[in-house]
Amino acid sequence: MGHLFDGDTKAYSHSPVHYAIVRRDHATLKQILKSLPSLSKAGEVVTESESIIAEQEADRVSAVIDRRDVIGRETPLHLAVRLGDAAAVEMLMSAGADWSLQNEQGWSALQEAVCAREEAIAMLITRYYQPMAWAKWCRRLPRITAAMRRMRDFYMEITFNFESSVIPFIGRIAPSDTYRIWK
């Protein structure tokens, strides 16, 4: 189900991806996305230096496809969802668009799709987001493990206790815990 855009397309002209979506120009959108570096798949990044390079490439991709300097701070994915453009949503998600980014009203693209009853679009987003999250974690893991190797050994305890002078006995019913962390 496609919705017509009733606004001024010139408001999006500074962002090529937004502009292609608002004009429903899938050929241009595909060309823009094809010009971006491909994100690393899970298991492709092994060393810290590869991790740094992969994160820089991911940042370059994100600067294009997760851009939010338009009306309502919508990402291109938000705009495609709002317009009901499933083809654009699929292209953006396969290129690595971040579905969890929030617009000015605090909504993610997935929340927008669910609230607009765009079931097919919501399913597209959910099909892509778990493998993308895993690939992102795998891309960052070599940097994390390298940093942990360089850190000195340590031990730390964090204790949480909830108390209140306003609400009596809150400390007895509220959760409390101690976390022990060591390397």
Disulfide bonds with the S-S distance in Angstrom:
none
